[in-house]
Amino acid sequence: PPRQNAEKFLLSVVNKTLERGGKVLVPVLGVGRSQELMVLLESAYRKGELPKDAKIYVDGMVWDATAIYTAYPEYLSETVRNLVFRRDHNPFLSDIFNRVGSQAERREVVGGPPCIITATSGMLTGGPSVEYLRTLADNEKNSMIFINYQAEGSLGNKIQRGWREVPMDIVQGKRQVLKMKMEVHTVDGFSAHSDRNQLVNFVYGIKPRPQRILVNHGESSKCQDLARALHKQVRSETMAPRNLDVIRLY
């Protein structure tokens, strides 16, 4: 979907959750997606699209990566560069973001008023995002929003596919089962990758047309489907290599 629609839907979920007294958990990737989300939330707050008393907490490796973004604003988008250099306003340094760095602080966040929590890892494979999930999952007032890809087999993928009872770690010889009562939303449109049409157009733009195209770095079925489509459209030899396949380049 268009990025504008994706942002509008995300903000609507956030506002509805805060209005009913719930907390919003957004598992994020440490680099890229988390900074995009921070820019969006800061802009929405400045424009009055979020409640003035909204608390935004950032946990995990996000801070380490954001420090690099803050140090080199000249490499960021034109919008952010203008904010930094023309208006002396760095969105990553906004007072609305509260850093969380310890178990005690996490307990305060969970036990506190309605808020927005962004934390790594983005696929719920570990890190503080899983800790927040344990305490927020059983409350129907809360919401979780996925804004990045959830790999097959990851905890995030299972929840995204509708699992309402999720097996967790084994404690004292017994496997814990987490009951998912919180709302779960997926917001497409935040991908940093080119979509299918952009990939096809990229191939069309290559001069001379490539004789052979290798499609990889994706789910096997999606790679094979794109390889077949490119073969039909551009008449080049295409392959979707699998693990351990050997290909001679000449």
BALOBA-1460 file (C-alpha; in Angstrom, 3 decimals):
// residues 250
<rec num="1" residu="p" x="0.000" y="0.000" z="0.000"/>
<rec num="2" residu="p" x="1.068" y="3.643" z="-0.367"/>
<rec num="3" residu="r" x="3.320" y="4.763" z="2.472"/>
<rec num="4" residu="q" x="0.872" y="7.523" z="3.445"/>
<rec num="5" residu="n" x="-1.906" y="4.960" z="3.985"/>
<rec num="6" residu="a" x="0.406" y="2.755" z="6.036"/>
<rec num="7" residu="e" x="1.362" y="5.644" z="8.319"/>
<rec num="8" residu="k" x="-2.265" y="6.708" z="8.726"/>
<rec num="9" residu="f" x="-3.338" y="3.187" z="9.711"/>
<rec num="10" residu="l" x="-0.473" y="2.814" z="12.201"/>
<rec num="11" residu="l" x="-1.335" y="6.104" z="13.914"/>
<rec num="12" residu="s" x="-5.018" y="5.124" z="14.071"/>
<rec num="13" residu="v" x="-4.160" y="1.860" z="15.864"/>
<rec num="14" residu="v" x="-1.878" y="3.730" z="18.264"/>
<rec num="15" residu="n" x="-4.501" y="6.360" z="19.115"/>
<rec num="16" residu="k" x="-7.324" y="3.842" z="19.586"/>
<rec num="17" residu="t" x="-5.146" y="1.751" z="21.899"/>
<rec num="18" residu="l" x="-4.097" y="4.742" z="23.997"/>
<rec num="19" residu="e" x="-7.702" y="5.961" z="24.215"/>
<rec num="20" residu="r" x="-8.879" y="2.681" z="25.761"/>
<rec num="21" residu="g" x="-6.042" y="2.737" z="28.263"/>
<rec num="22" residu="g" x="-3.780" y="0.193" z="26.580"/>
<rec num="23" residu="k" x="-0.140" y="0.015" z="25.624"/>
<rec num="24" residu="v" x="1.267" y="-0.333" z="22.111"/>
<rec num="25" residu="l" x="4.222" y="-2.645" z="21.476"/>
<rec num="26" residu="v" x="6.073" y="-2.250" z="18.168"/>
<rec num="27" residu="p" x="8.861" y="-4.830" z="17.691"/>
<rec num="28" residu="v" x="11.431" y="-3.166" z="15.415"/>
<rec num="29" residu="l" x="14.664" y="-3.911" z="13.614"/>
<rec num="30" residu="g" x="17.535" y="-2.019" z="15.218"/>
<rec num="31" residu="v" x="18.643" y="-0.286" z="12.024"/>
<rec num="32" residu="g" x="16.424" y="1.488" z="9.518"/>
<rec num="33" residu="r" x="12.854" y="0.587" z="10.401"/>
<rec num="34" residu="s" x="13.146" y="1.785" z="13.992"/>
<rec num="35" residu="q" x="14.487" y="5.182" z="12.917"/>
<rec num="36" residu="e" x="11.712" y="5.530" z="10.323"/>
<rec num="37" residu="l" x="9.192" y="4.868" z="13.084"/>
<rec num="38" residu="m" x="10.827" y="7.435" z="15.369"/>
<rec num="39" residu="v" x="10.654" y="10.098" z="12.647"/>
<rec num="40" residu="l" x="6.976" y="9.253" z="12.028"/>
<rec num="41" residu="l" x="6.008" y="9.363" z="15.710"/>
<rec num="42" residu="e" x="7.925" y="12.584" z="16.335"/>
<rec num="43" residu="s" x="6.298" y="14.252" z="13.329"/>
<rec num="44" residu="a" x="2.822" y="13.072" z="14.386"/>
<rec num="45" residu="y" x="3.398" y="14.387" z="17.907"/>
<rec num="46" residu="r" x="4.536" y="17.765" z="16.576"/>
<rec num="47" residu="k" x="1.445" y="17.996" z="14.333"/>
<rec num="48" residu="g" x="-0.944" y="17.097" z="17.144"/>
<rec num="49" residu="e" x="-1.798" y="13.684" z="15.677"/>
<rec num="50" residu="l" x="-0.810" y="11.995" z="18.949"/>
<rec num="51" residu="p" x="-2.003" y="12.894" z="22.457"/>
<rec num="52" residu="k" x="0.198" y="15.493" z="24.127"/>
<rec num="53" residu="d" x="0.638" y="13.250" z="27.160"/>
<rec num="54" residu="a" x="1.656" y="10.227" z="25.075"/>
<rec num="55" residu="k" x="4.768" y="8.501" z="26.370"/>
<rec num="56" residu="i" x="7.124" y="6.859" z="23.863"/>
<rec num="57" residu="y" x="9.742" y="4.409" z="25.156"/>
<rec num="58" residu="v" x="12.661" y="3.076" z="23.109"/>
<rec num="59" residu="d" x="14.456" y="-0.089" z="24.232"/>
<rec num="60" residu="g" x="17.164" y="-2.398" z="22.925"/>
<rec num="61" residu="m" x="19.772" y="-1.841" z="20.220"/>
<rec num="62" residu="v" x="17.736" y="0.980" z="18.697"/>
<rec num="63" residu="w" x="19.646" y="3.597" z="20.677"/>
<rec num="64" residu="d" x="23.065" y="2.441" z="19.467"/>
<rec num="65" residu="a" x="22.029" y="2.658" z="15.823"/>
<rec num="66" residu="t" x="20.165" y="5.933" z="16.308"/>
<rec num="67" residu="a" x="23.323" y="7.513" z="17.720"/>
<rec num="68" residu="i" x="24.971" y="6.981" z="14.318"/>
<rec num="69" residu="y" x="21.995" y="8.548" z="12.528"/>
<rec num="70" residu="t" x="22.244" y="11.506" z="14.880"/>
<rec num="71" residu="a" x="25.975" y="11.936" z="14.238"/>
<rec num="72" residu="y" x="25.663" y="11.983" z="10.435"/>
<rec num="73" residu="p" x="22.458" y="13.858" z="9.501"/>
<rec num="74" residu="e" x="23.937" y="14.844" z="6.116"/>
<rec num="75" residu="y" x="23.319" y="11.275" z="4.916"/>
<rec num="76" residu="l" x="19.634" y="11.231" z="5.866"/>
<rec num="77" residu="s" x="16.562" y="12.084" z="3.807"/>
<rec num="78" residu="e" x="15.988" y="15.618" z="2.587"/>
<rec num="79" residu="t" x="13.119" y="16.069" z="5.046"/>
<rec num="80" residu="v" x="15.239" y="15.157" z="8.059"/>
<rec num="81" residu="r" x="18.222" y="17.147" z="6.793"/>
<rec num="82" residu="n" x="16.049" y="20.250" z="6.533"/>
<rec num="83" residu="l" x="14.795" y="19.754" z="10.083"/>
<rec num="84" residu="v" x="18.347" y="19.438" z="11.405"/>
<rec num="85" residu="f" x="20.141" y="22.142" z="9.420"/>
<rec num="86" residu="r" x="17.440" y="24.715" z="8.735"/>
<rec num="87" residu="r" x="15.282" y="24.433" z="11.840"/>
<rec num="88" residu="d" x="17.899" y="23.109" z="14.269"/>
<rec num="89" residu="h" x="15.565" y="20.263" z="15.197"/>
<rec num="90" residu="n" x="16.831" y="16.692" z="15.236"/>
<rec num="91" residu="p" x="13.817" y="14.356" z="15.544"/>
<rec num="92" residu="f" x="15.979" y="11.609" z="17.075"/>
<rec num="93" residu="l" x="16.866" y="13.885" z="19.991"/>
<rec num="94" residu="s" x="13.277" y="14.868" z="20.763"/>
<rec num="95" residu="d" x="12.196" y="14.886" z="24.403"/>
<rec num="96" residu="i" x="9.252" y="12.627" z="23.585"/>
<rec num="97" residu="f" x="11.584" y="9.604" z="23.378"/>
<rec num="98" residu="n" x="12.459" y="7.964" z="26.683"/>
<rec num="99" residu="r" x="15.314" y="5.496" z="26.810"/>
<rec num="100" residu="v" x="14.820" y="2.226" z="28.689"/>
<rec num="101" residu="g" x="17.961" y="0.392" z="29.708"/>
<rec num="102" residu="s" x="17.282" y="-1.916" z="32.654"/>
<rec num="103" residu="q" x="14.856" y="-4.505" z="33.982"/>
<rec num="104" residu="a" x="13.695" y="-2.087" z="36.681"/>
<rec num="105" residu="e" x="12.879" y="0.575" z="34.100"/>
<rec num="106" residu="r" x="10.992" y="-1.976" z="31.980"/>
<rec num="107" residu="r" x="8.853" y="-2.914" z="34.975"/>
<rec num="108" residu="e" x="8.052" y="0.776" z="35.467"/>
<rec num="109" residu="v" x="7.002" y="1.099" z="31.832"/>
<rec num="110" residu="v" x="4.766" y="-1.978" z="31.982"/>
<rec num="111" residu="g" x="3.191" y="-0.888" z="35.261"/>
<rec num="112" residu="g" x="2.771" y="2.729" z="34.188"/>
<rec num="113" residu="p" x="0.133" y="4.613" z="32.160"/>
<rec num="114" residu="p" x="-0.758" y="3.983" z="28.474"/>
<rec num="115" residu="c" x="2.281" y="4.351" z="26.230"/>
<rec num="116" residu="i" x="4.057" y="3.377" z="23.016"/>
<rec num="117" residu="i" x="6.963" y="0.924" z="23.265"/>
<rec num="118" residu="t" x="9.438" y="0.281" z="20.442"/>
<rec num="119" residu="a" x="11.945" y="-2.473" z="21.119"/>
<rec num="120" residu="t" x="14.206" y="-4.985" z="19.424"/>
<rec num="121" residu="s" x="14.167" y="-7.646" z="18.162"/>
<rec num="122" residu="g" x="11.763" y="-7.021" z="15.322"/>
<rec num="123" residu="m" x="10.864" y="-10.704" z="14.850"/>
<rec num="124" residu="l" x="10.489" y="-11.434" z="18.579"/>
<rec num="125" residu="t" x="13.443" y="-13.825" z="18.475"/>
<rec num="126" residu="g" x="14.897" y="-12.352" z="21.677"/>
<rec num="127" residu="g" x="15.692" y="-9.104" z="23.409"/>
<rec num="128" residu="p" x="13.427" y="-6.706" z="25.304"/>
<rec num="129" residu="s" x="10.551" y="-6.996" z="22.815"/>
<rec num="130" residu="v" x="9.933" y="-10.566" z="24.021"/>
<rec num="131" residu="e" x="10.047" y="-9.432" z="27.653"/>
<rec num="132" residu="y" x="7.397" y="-6.795" z="26.980"/>
<rec num="133" residu="l" x="5.288" y="-9.339" z="25.108"/>
<rec num="134" residu="r" x="5.224" y="-11.670" z="28.121"/>
<rec num="135" residu="t" x="3.619" y="-9.006" z="30.306"/>
<rec num="136" residu="l" x="1.383" y="-7.269" z="27.756"/>
<rec num="137" residu="a" x="-0.029" y="-10.216" z="25.787"/>
<rec num="138" residu="d" x="-2.840" y="-11.192" z="28.187"/>
<rec num="139" residu="n" x="-4.536" y="-7.766" z="28.200"/>
<rec num="140" residu="e" x="-7.075" y="-7.121" z="25.438"/>
<rec num="141" residu="k" x="-6.594" y="-3.362" z="25.818"/>
<rec num="142" residu="n" x="-3.037" y="-3.633" z="24.485"/>
<rec num="143" residu="s" x="-1.932" y="-3.832" z="20.860"/>
<rec num="144" residu="m" x="1.091" y="-5.095" z="18.990"/>
<rec num="145" residu="i" x="1.985" y="-3.705" z="15.567"/>
<rec num="146" residu="f" x="4.290" y="-5.497" z="13.136"/>
<rec num="147" residu="i" x="5.942" y="-3.124" z="10.655"/>
<rec num="148" residu="n" x="8.700" y="-5.393" z="9.350"/>
<rec num="149" residu="y" x="9.035" y="-8.830" z="7.788"/>
<rec num="150" residu="q" x="8.518" y="-11.817" z="10.056"/>
<rec num="151" residu="a" x="10.697" y="-14.751" z="8.998"/>
<rec num="152" residu="e" x="9.171" y="-18.215" z="8.750"/>
<rec num="153" residu="g" x="9.494" y="-20.049" z="12.064"/>
<rec num="154" residu="s" x="10.050" y="-16.930" z="14.173"/>
<rec num="155" residu="l" x="7.831" y="-16.136" z="17.129"/>
<rec num="156" residu="g" x="6.660" y="-12.998" z="15.358"/>
<rec num="157" residu="n" x="5.584" y="-15.026" z="12.319"/>
<rec num="158" residu="k" x="3.556" y="-17.436" z="14.455"/>
<rec num="159" residu="i" x="1.710" y="-14.599" z="16.166"/>
<rec num="160" residu="q" x="1.215" y="-12.792" z="12.867"/>
<rec num="161" residu="r" x="-0.400" y="-15.941" z="11.420"/>
<rec num="162" residu="g" x="-2.954" y="-15.961" z="14.212"/>
<rec num="163" residu="w" x="-1.567" y="-18.203" z="16.932"/>
<rec num="164" residu="r" x="-3.460" y="-17.363" z="20.126"/>
<rec num="165" residu="e" x="-1.423" y="-19.676" z="22.339"/>
<rec num="166" residu="v" x="2.320" y="-19.366" z="21.849"/>
<rec num="167" residu="p" x="4.879" y="-21.754" z="23.433"/>
<rec num="168" residu="m" x="7.652" y="-19.895" z="25.224"/>
<rec num="169" residu="d" x="10.752" y="-20.924" z="27.203"/>
<rec num="170" residu="i" x="10.940" y="-24.004" z="29.378"/>
<rec num="171" residu="v" x="10.891" y="-23.066" z="33.084"/>
<rec num="172" residu="q" x="11.390" y="-25.710" z="35.797"/>
<rec num="173" residu="g" x="10.908" y="-28.482" z="33.253"/>
<rec num="174" residu="k" x="7.646" y="-27.089" z="31.914"/>
<rec num="175" residu="r" x="7.093" y="-25.148" z="28.716"/>
<rec num="176" residu="q" x="5.244" y="-21.875" z="29.257"/>
<rec num="177" residu="v" x="2.328" y="-21.088" z="26.981"/>
<rec num="178" residu="l" x="1.584" y="-17.428" z="26.348"/>
<rec num="179" residu="k" x="-2.079" y="-16.599" z="25.734"/>
<rec num="180" residu="m" x="-2.454" y="-13.833" z="23.148"/>
<rec num="181" residu="k" x="-5.345" y="-11.553" z="24.125"/>
<rec num="182" residu="m" x="-3.847" y="-8.284" z="22.862"/>
<rec num="183" residu="e" x="-4.747" y="-7.011" z="19.416"/>
<rec num="184" residu="v" x="-2.251" y="-7.862" z="16.678"/>
<rec num="185" residu="h" x="-1.897" y="-5.690" z="13.580"/>
<rec num="186" residu="t" x="0.390" y="-5.830" z="10.560"/>
<rec num="187" residu="v" x="1.150" y="-2.582" z="8.751"/>
<rec num="188" residu="d" x="2.525" y="-3.136" z="5.270"/>
<rec num="189" residu="g" x="4.180" y="-0.317" z="3.387"/>
<rec num="190" residu="f" x="7.243" y="0.286" z="5.578"/>
<rec num="191" residu="s" x="9.510" y="-2.076" z="3.636"/>
<rec num="192" residu="a" x="12.954" y="-0.757" z="2.776"/>
<rec num="193" residu="h" x="13.165" y="-3.164" z="-0.178"/>
<rec num="194" residu="s" x="12.002" y="-2.651" z="-3.747"/>
<rec num="195" residu="d" x="8.660" y="-4.305" z="-4.503"/>
<rec num="196" residu="r" x="7.987" y="-6.708" z="-7.369"/>
<rec num="197" residu="n" x="7.164" y="-4.026" z="-9.936"/>
<rec num="198" residu="q" x="10.299" y="-2.066" z="-9.068"/>
<rec num="199" residu="l" x="12.451" y="-5.181" z="-9.468"/>
<rec num="200" residu="v" x="10.932" y="-5.957" z="-12.867"/>
<rec num="201" residu="n" x="11.378" y="-2.355" z="-14.002"/>
<rec num="202" residu="f" x="15.005" y="-2.495" z="-12.845"/>
<rec num="203" residu="v" x="15.624" y="-5.491" z="-15.128"/>
<rec num="204" residu="y" x="13.899" y="-3.730" z="-18.041"/>
<rec num="205" residu="g" x="16.195" y="-0.750" z="-17.506"/>
<rec num="206" residu="i" x="19.431" y="-2.744" z="-17.768"/>
<rec num="207" residu="k" x="21.211" y="-2.177" z="-21.085"/>
<rec num="208" residu="p" x="22.162" y="-4.537" z="-22.618"/>
<rec num="209" residu="r" x="19.536" y="-6.975" z="-21.366"/>
<rec num="210" residu="p" x="21.143" y="-9.629" z="-19.125"/>
<rec num="211" residu="q" x="21.377" y="-13.127" z="-20.591"/>
<rec num="212" residu="r" x="20.946" y="-14.779" z="-17.217"/>
<rec num="213" residu="i" x="19.263" y="-13.608" z="-13.995"/>
<rec num="214" residu="l" x="19.709" y="-15.196" z="-10.552"/>
<rec num="215" residu="v" x="16.954" y="-14.488" z="-8.031"/>
<rec num="216" residu="n" x="17.754" y="-15.070" z="-4.355"/>
<rec num="217" residu="h" x="17.562" y="-13.625" z="-0.831"/>
<rec num="218" residu="g" x="13.884" y="-14.327" z="-0.238"/>
<rec num="219" residu="e" x="11.392" y="-17.082" z="0.460"/>
<rec num="220" residu="s" x="11.939" y="-19.968" z="-1.956"/>
<rec num="221" residu="s" x="8.422" y="-19.843" z="-3.438"/>
<rec num="222" residu="k" x="8.616" y="-16.077" z="-3.987"/>
<rec num="223" residu="c" x="12.028" y="-16.332" z="-5.654"/>
<rec num="224" residu="q" x="10.836" y="-19.062" z="-7.997"/>
<rec num="225" residu="d" x="7.689" y="-17.123" z="-8.871"/>
<rec num="226" residu="l" x="9.655" y="-13.968" z="-9.690"/>
<rec num="227" residu="a" x="12.182" y="-15.982" z="-11.732"/>
<rec num="228" residu="r" x="9.359" y="-17.482" z="-13.823"/>
<rec num="229" residu="a" x="7.753" y="-14.078" z="-14.336"/>
<rec num="230" residu="l" x="11.034" y="-12.479" z="-15.438"/>
<rec num="231" residu="h" x="11.675" y="-15.334" z="-17.881"/>
<rec num="232" residu="k" x="8.287" y="-14.769" z="-19.517"/>
<rec num="233" residu="q" x="8.584" y="-10.993" z="-19.621"/>
<rec num="234" residu="v" x="12.199" y="-10.366" z="-20.602"/>
<rec num="235" residu="r" x="13.064" y="-13.718" z="-22.212"/>
<rec num="236" residu="s" x="16.273" y="-14.111" z="-20.231"/>
<rec num="237" residu="e" x="17.433" y="-17.337" z="-18.610"/>
<rec num="238" residu="t" x="16.417" y="-17.185" z="-14.950"/>
<rec num="239" residu="m" x="17.218" y="-19.274" z="-11.892"/>
<rec num="240" residu="a" x="16.239" y="-19.260" z="-8.230"/>
<rec num="241" residu="p" x="19.225" y="-21.047" z="-6.637"/>
<rec num="242" residu="r" x="18.728" y="-23.174" z="-3.551"/>
<rec num="243" residu="n" x="21.191" y="-23.759" z="-0.738"/>
<rec num="244" residu="l" x="24.247" y="-25.736" z="-1.928"/>
<rec num="245" residu="d" x="23.413" y="-25.257" z="-5.623"/>
<rec num="246" residu="v" x="26.555" y="-24.737" z="-7.709"/>
<rec num="247" residu="i" x="26.434" y="-22.194" z="-10.535"/>
<rec num="248" residu="r" x="29.218" y="-21.563" z="-13.026"/>
<rec num="249" residu="l" x="29.662" y="-17.894" z="-13.905"/>
<rec num="250" residu="y" x="31.202" y="-17.274" z="-17.346"/>
